[in-house]
Amino acid sequence: MSLKLVSAAAVCLALAACASNPKQDPGRFGFMLGCWQSADGVNKEVWSYPEGGIMFGYATTMRNGAMTTWEQSRIDLRTSRATYTASPEGQRPVTFSERLPAPDAVVPAVDVTFENGDHDYPQRIAYRRTETGLAATISKLDGSRPFEYAWARCK
């Protein structure tokens, strides 16, 4: 075989291996995967497939072509009770624990709530799948001071 043919075969095998490596099953957080943007284009949130049991995310807010806020996040799925850690604009990370449903509840894989009663605000972060995309509500533990986000798939 010629060197060109062997090289071409090696490249094809490498590409086939990458293409045939399916993404890990995202499990109950699959509804959050991907890029999400608000209808006005101001807010964007992006979530990766889990890598080693951790989903990585980021959020941005853009106004007049300039980024006004940003946040790095991760969801650790390696235990039965997931944790959500957020670091807005590089500040000290804050961790929220998944609120587990009642033992007899039937939980659809289209929503999740994280809580941290020791944090000032927010203390609750709730994500849910909607007919048009993804939504989130941040609030105090008692539901006061709610702020809603709604996104559709990025174009």
Buried (B, 14 or more C-beta within 10 A) or exposed (E): EEEEEEEEEEEEEEEEEEEEEEEEEBEBBBBBBBEBBBEEEEBBBBBBBBEEEBBBBBBBBBEEEEEEEBBBBBBBBEEEEBBBBBBBEEEEEBBBBBBEEEEEEEEEEBBBBBBBEEBEEBBBBBBBBEEEBBBBBBBBEEEEEEEEBBBEEEE
